[in-house]
Amino acid sequence: MLALEKPDLVILDLRMAVSGRSMLEILRRRRPNVPVVIHTVYGGYEDDPGMASVDGFVVKSPDLTALVSTVDAVLRRRGLALQGAPR
């Protein structure tokens, strides 16, 4: 999919069928400039040296406010805007 698409941002879970950490490594090799937000139920990854290239961390919750805010902030830092988001 990374060969076909040019995403503005990737939201990545660390615990999925494929290791999220492995997917992050692949993503960084193939699309090093794409911002990545980690969205996971497990906290504490912010201090992991292997996560230094990540642009944001959000602990999963039924309320997606924190995720939307983080994605919006990361995109704004990159000069992009979140499509359809209320202002």
N, C-alpha and C positions, 0 to 999 in steps of 0.2 A: 504494500500500500504506500509506503514511503517513496517508492520509485515513481509512483503515478501521481500522488498528491503532494501539495506544498502547503501543509497546515500553518496557520498563524500561531497556533499554540497546541500543545498536547497535554491532556489530563491523563495521568498515569497512576494506576494502583500498583502497589508493590507486591501484593499477594493475589496473583491470578494464575491461570493455567500455565502461562509462560512466566518465568520470574520477572518481576517488574524491574529488578536491578539489571538483569540481562537485557531487557528491552530498552532501558535507559542507555546502556552502553552502545547498543546497536543504533539507537536514535542519535546519540552524540557523534557517532562515526559518519552516519549518512546525512544527517541534517543538524550540524553542530550549532547553528544559529537559531533554531526553533526553541522558543521558551517552553519549559516543562513545569507543570504544577503537579505535585504528588498529592493524591486524594486517597487516603487510606484510613482504616479504623485503628491503626497502630500509631501511637505517638512516639516521639524520641528520635525520629530519623533526621531531624534538623541538625543534630550534632554529629551525624555519621559523615566522616571524610569522603566516602563514596558518593555522597549526595551534594557535594560542593557545587556542581554545575546546575542544580535545580533552582528554578526561579521563585517557587512558592510551595508551601506545605499547608494542607488543610486536613484536619481529622474529620472523617465522615460523620455526618449527622443527618437526620431526616430533614432538618432545616438547611436549605442550600445557600442561605445568605452568605456565609463565610466563603464558600466556593466561588460564588458569583463575584463577590468583592475582590477576592484574590485574583481571579482571572482578569477582571476589569483593570486592577492595578498593574498587573504584569503587562497587559496589552498597552495600557497608557504609557508605561515606561518605554515601550518599544515604538511609540508613536502610532498605535493602532487603537481602534475603538471596538468595544463589545457590541455586536449588532443586536438590536432589539432590546437592549437593556434600558430600564427606566433610569432617568437622570434626576 
